[in-house]
């Protein structure tokens, strides 16, 4: 599984990355987690606001900070 956290470094972006890492660990799944900070690469995902969450190439969240339960559901939907 490939997970990307999109954000230039704001507090919400950092928090999302932290929560995603916690969720993946709690779920006991194998995932490559990448923090994408390059604005050009972020724009390739066609999101207007960060933070963004991409799971297996699919944009799941943009412009908000989801809670742990929501992140678990989003990751589960891609397994």
C-alpha positions in Angstrom: 0.0 0.0 0.0 1.2 3.5 -0.9 0.1 6.5 1.2 1.1 10.1 0.5 0.5 13.0 2.8 0.4 16.2 0.8 1.4 19.5 2.4 4.0 22.2 2.4 4.7 21.9 6.1 1.8 23.5 7.9 0.8 22.2 11.4 -2.2 20.3 10.0 0.0 18.6 7.4 2.4 17.5 10.0 -0.4 16.3 12.3 -2.0 14.3 9.4 1.4 12.6 8.7 1.7 11.7 12.4 -1.9 10.3 12.7 -1.4 8.3 9.4 1.7 6.7 10.8 0.0 5.9 14.1 -3.0 4.4 12.2 -0.9 2.2 10.0 1.0 0.9 13.0 -2.2 0.2 14.9 -3.7 -1.6 11.9 -0.6 -3.7 11.5 -0.4 -3.2 7.8 2.5 -2.7 5.5 2.5 0.7 3.8 5.0 3.1 2.2 4.2 6.5 3.7 5.6 9.5 1.9 5.3 13.2 2.9 5.1 15.3 -0.3 6.1 18.9 0.2 6.9 19.9 -3.4 4.1 22.2 -4.5 4.4 21.1 -8.2 4.0 17.4 -7.2 1.1 18.3 -4.9 -0.6 20.2 -7.8 -0.4 17.0 -9.9 -3.1 15.5 -7.6 -5.5 18.4 -8.5 -6.2 19.4 -4.9 -6.9 23.0 -4.0 -6.1 22.9 -0.3 -3.8 21.0 1.9 -3.4 18.8 3.8 -4.2 16.0 1.4 -4.2 12.3 1.8 -3.6 9.9 -1.2 -4.0 6.2 -0.8 -2.8 3.9 -3.7 -3.0 6.9 -6.1 -6.5 7.9 -5.0 -7.1 11.3 -3.4 -9.1 10.6 -0.2 -8.9 13.9 1.6 -8.1 17.5 0.8 -8.3 20.7 2.8 -9.2 19.1 6.1 -7.7 17.1 9.0 -9.6 13.8 9.3 -9.8 12.0 12.6 -8.2 8.6 13.3 -11.4 6.6 12.7 -12.0 8.3 9.3 -8.4 7.6 8.3 -8.8 3.9 9.2 -11.9 3.7 7.0 -10.2 5.4 4.1 -7.2 3.1 4.3 -9.4 0.0 4.7 -11.3 1.0 1.6 -8.1 0.5 -0.4 -7.1 -2.9 1.0 
